[in-house]
């Protein structure tokens, strides 16, 4: 009985892994634009409580 449960669990994990490998093309491709530089992260204001 324990072997059957282990075999079933292994089968389920393998079947999910195979299903997860399917890839789909993107619906939309967006190209970003350069907006300039920002200040360094260390100079941003912090919201300390």
GIQUI-V832767 format. One line per field, one symbol per residue. ss: DSSP state (h for helix, s for strand, l for the rest). psi: psi as a letter, one per 30 degrees, with the letter a starting at -180 (. if undefined). Layout:
ss->???
psi->???
This chain:
ss->lhhhhhhhhhhhhhhhhhhhllllllllllllllllllllhhhllllll
psi->eeeeeeeeeeeeeeeeeeeffkkklkekkkklkkfalllleffkklik.
